[in-house]
Amino acid sequence: MSKGYKGFLAIVILLIAVLAFVLIYQHSLRPALQRRQYPLAFTAEILAAAAEFDLPPALVAAVIHTESGFREGAVSARGALGLMQLMPDTARDIDKKLCPENGYLENIESYICEPARNIRYGCYYLRWLLDRYDGRLQLALAAYNAGPGRVREWMEEYGLSEDGQALKSIPYPETKDYVSRVLAARTRYENLYTEELKPND
């Protein structure tokens, strides 16, 4: 065997070893990197509210991730509040149903931004939307973002998919992107936090 061939063979073996190391390193780091991209907080509050309103915890986490990035004091340009980005009027309506003893809340902003309450009220609203649309998740998420009125208009104008489970068209790019992002995030949370987001029995 010539020296040149031996040298070439050594380089090939070295490159294979380096490639294998990189692949193993990336594989071991991937979950950690994905957890940084898809963080999880308020786990106990998510599990409690998800159990109360019969929702998958990973779906709740995905909505929070997409709505606020888990920033509890988040306020949108439109005035949506907290982790699950509830509009003040929506939060007041939900409060009347869940806590009628409160009466009319003047200072809804600070009240609804409290994490456990915001998650609970957001889960109530998401459950209400799912029931309204007979469990059709795409419609419920579209309504969570754009409002039930818009979804009604889109159903009338564009109709539903062949299987009746989704809108044929979502003309608002923001809402179309929102639905896709929540569904993708739900899968991430299911895979990354299997034990942490295991539903309460």
Disulfide bonds with the S-S distance in Angstrom:
none
